[in-house]
Every structure is written in structure tokens, then in C-alpha cells.
Amino acid sequence: FHHYRDFWKYSPKTHLWTQIEPRTPGPSARSGHRCIVWRHYMVLFGGFHEALRDTPRWFHDLWIYDFSQNSWTECKYSKLTSMPDARSGFIFALQQDTAFIYGGFSKVKNPGDISEGKIHTDCWTLNLKPFLSLGEGGGGGG
């Protein structure tokens, strides 16, 4: 299984794909992540990386891509912050300035080094308004 970390945009007018080269490094290679577009940002959460030679990893990181600045920012949180477990294949929806995450899938390690699939049925909300300060040099929401 190959995971990519390249970034592309599509033009419906010309029917052409163009690769984007952001000014700052973005998320690691992954699959199963989800994105929403909010104002002039793209919000990316979660995903997984599973390859033959690597230990499978599920992510619960949050990244913001600023279309106007052509740059990525990883949103860092305190260890005390309540947040969704790592997952892939979830529903990521937007209602005004609130993002919703529902469900998804991950693998958890059980005693004896055996991985077992986990189906998530929880729902989380994230107020996106604090992220408006990212473009002004702020730290974002959390």
C-alpha cells in the first residue's frame, strides 16, 4: 500500500490538475484522512499510514492549509485537551464555523501485540473561529 503526500488542485474551467508546492511542510504521507474547506482554509484531520515494513499508525493530528498564504500549520494541543481518538474513514462535516467528526475506523493493539479493528461511533465538534488568528500569527484553537 503506497501513501502519498503530494498536493494537487483541479480547475473545472480547464479540466487540468496542477501540483501545489506549499511554502511550509504539511502533514505526513497518509490515507483515509478527511478534509473540509472553510473560508480560505482547508482543514485536515486523521488518517493512517500502514506499510509492509512499518508499524501501522493512525493519526489524530489537525492541520490547517491557508489558501491565501499557500502554507500548512499543524495545530498543537495541550496533553490535557479532550480530542477524538486517532482514526480514518470518518465523516467530517461543516456547519457554519463548526466542524463535526463522526465515526471512523482504527486499529488498537491488544496484549500480546495483536491488532484489532475498532469502529468509532462517537461524535465531536470543533469551533473553527479561533483558527482565524493563524493568519495573524496566532496559535489557533486549543
C-alpha positions, 0 to 999 in steps of 0.5 A, a space after each residue: 500500500 503506497 501513501 502519498 503526500 503530494 498536493 494537487 488542485 483541479 480547475 473545472 474551467 480547464 479540466 487540468 490538475 496542477 501540483 501545489 508546492 506549499 511554502 511550509 511542510 504539511 502533514 505526513 504521507 497518509 490515507 483515509 484522512 478527511 478534509 473540509 474547506 472553510 473560508 480560505 482554509 482547508 482543514 485536515 484531520 486523521 488518517 493512517 499510514 500502514 506499510 509492509 515494513 512499518 508499524 501501522 499508525 493512525 493519526 489524530 493530528 489537525 492541520 490547517 492549509 491557508 489558501 491565501 498564504 499557500 502554507 500548512 500549520 499543524 495545530 498543537 494541543 495541550 496533553 490535557 485537551 479532550 480530542 477524538 481518538 486517532 482514526 480514518 474513514 470518518 465523516 467530517 462535516 461543516 456547519 457554519 464555523 463548526 466542524 463535526 467528526 463522526 465515526 471512523 475506523 482504527 486499529 488498537 493493539 491488544 496484549 500480546 501485540 495483536 491488532 484489532 479493528 475498532 469502529 468509532 461511533 462517537 461524535 465531536 465538534 470543533 469551533 473553527 473561529 479561533 483558527 482565524 488568528 493563524 493568519 495573524 500569527 496566532 496559535 489557533 484553537 486549543 
